[in-house]
């Protein structure tokens, strides 16, 4: 029946997105290790789904630069080098620091205050050790803040950079409580922007990105050192 086709596609797409989110979560938790090749069937068995949505989800992650296809074997988790980390930070600094200054000079108070619940969510998630909620709120806060500058292409570029610089092994850092300090910087940044202190906001943003650079490096090192009892896809 023709009317069933859109429903089937919708269900398949939804499953693919669910699988992609589960794989991203495994990356963040350090269950999927950079440099290791994982097969779609083994990952599918772990997730309790067929191999097809896993392959489709992995292709989505490949477009984001998180994995790369290995012919006849599966997908290798992309490993970031120190140079990668430095270059991501440099690009984000060049874009986000001056943009924050523009927002501080031009955005209306009500637009900025609308971001305060997100800033608080970031802190709450860090304090409650909810890494996925932390990343989701952090992602929304930064992109919605940048969107106030009125350049959607700029927002899309930063969104792509953020996808490519996922915090592998972030759960290990969370256990030590180190995410809380980074989380609190969002409230500090927002307060400065609301007060119209453009230069101070730019300095805060620069410091925040440098802090993130350190978390990236430490998360990567901890993920390499950690040996979880069960790794997604291991057989």
C-alpha positions, 0 to 999 in steps of 0.5 A: 500500500503506497501510504505505508512507505513514508512510515517505514522510511520514518521508522528506519531513519529514527532507528538510524538516529537512535543508533548514531546517538548510542554510538556517540554516547559510547565514544564519550564514555570511552567504550569505543576507542580511537584507532580501533576498528569495529564491525557493524555486526558486532556493534549491532549485536551489542545494541540489539538491532540489525547491522543495517541501521548501524552501517547507516549510523556509522556513515553519518558519523563518518561524515562528521569525521568521527569514524572512517570506513575500513574496507571489508572490516568495518569502521575505525574510530578517528583518533585526534592528534595534538595538532588536531586539537590545537587547530580546532581550538584555533579555528573556534577561537578565531570565530567565537571570540569576536562573535561573542563581543559582537553579541555583547554589543548588540543583543537585547537583554531578553534574548540573552536571558533566554539562554540562562536556563541552558547555562544553569542546565550545563552546571546542573548536569555537570554536578549530577555527572550526567555527561550526555545532558551536559553535552546537549545543553552545552551544544545548544547554549553555544550555538544559540548564543552565536546565532544572536550575531545573525550569521547562520553560516557561522553557526553551521561552521561551529556546529560542524567543528563541535561534532568533529571534536567530540570529547572522547572518554569524557566520562573519566573526567566527569568522575573527577569533577573537572567538568564543573569548573568548565560548566560554571564558565558559561554562567560567567560568560553570560553575565558579562555579555548581559552587562555589555562588557564585550572585551571581558566577555571575549577574554572569558570566551578565549579562556573557556576555549583554552580550558576545553582544549585541556579537557580534550587532551586529558579526556583523550589520554584518560580514554587510552589509559582506561581499560573498561571491563566491557567495550562496545563491540568487543568480542 
